[in-house]
Amino acid sequence: MRFRLFPFALLLAGVSWAQGPVASGTALSFSRSMTAPLNAGQFFDRALDAWTWTFGKEPGAKIIHSDRTTGVIEATARLNFRSTMLTGREESMGTISYHVQIQTRAGECRMTVTNMQHTGNRNTATGGIHLKQLMRADQDAYKARGLGRANIVRLHGELRTASEERIGQLLQAYEARIRAHIEP
């Protein structure tokens, strides 16, 4: 009986070794802060309005928590992704979901975008390729089933670049929307 379980134990050991250690790098996040001559209530109202016209127009955007007394807005959204590198691999096509936190107080507004998660296309025959948490460095990308390490690094680079471009545009538009309604 023990002899029959030995090959199975070797197989399990090989599977756990192939998964490797969890990446120790820093997760990808974005932060921006702005100041303006507004009181806390005015800043909160303008921040909520700016959300509607920027992040609020993204796919799946919704406000999770909004509290005017503390000046906090928490929300989620996502951006759609299609790889240009892996043209024949529909499994990597999917979404990058993220969490937005906006903190307003008298004279200041801080916007933070965190928890960038890639989810591949689950509707393919072999299932999706999910790179999960996006990291600051491409070499820290998590392993994914169905891709070699070089392709994971390249795909992660594509995901990171797409996120940086879109989130950068949204943060810039968000700040511009708030500033547009401030009278000199």
Beta strands, then each sheet from edge to edge (+ up, - down):
strand 1: 30-35
strand 2: 62-67
strand 3: 72-81
strand 4: 94-105
strand 5: 108-120
strand 6: 132-133
sheet 1: 1+ 5- 4+ 3- 2+
sheet 2: 1+ 5- 6+
end
